[in-house]
Amino acid sequence: MSIDVRVTKAEREAVRRRARRLGVKPSKWARTVILDALDSRRDGLGQMEVMAASTPSPELSQAVEQVRRVGVNLNQVLRRGGALDAELLREVMDSMDDVRAQLGDRTAL
């Protein structure tokens, strides 16, 4: 079942911006707002905001994936008995420390 609602262009853009900020479709955002308004015990919008805050950005996800791949490659080289250049290894470790610091991990510092 669906409900038709008329909004201005500015209101439609505001809904789209809010939904995009929360990482959901505008229809999901609108449905959540309506259901929250019908039942004061619900907090669907609050839950949606918590999920959006805890969801990493696409850039962060890509960085984590790249770091994982570097780790896998280093492990494969070491398991095969390959030699690693000490200077190259130091550069990789320094880069990893930088990435960890940017992600909020201060244990390497």
Secondary structure, DSSP 8 states (H G I E B T S, - for coil): --------HHHHHHHHHHHHHHTS-HHHHHHHHHHHHH-TT--HHHHHHHHHHHS--HHHHHHHHHHHHHHHHHHHHHHTT----HHHHHHHHHHHHHHHHHTT--TT-
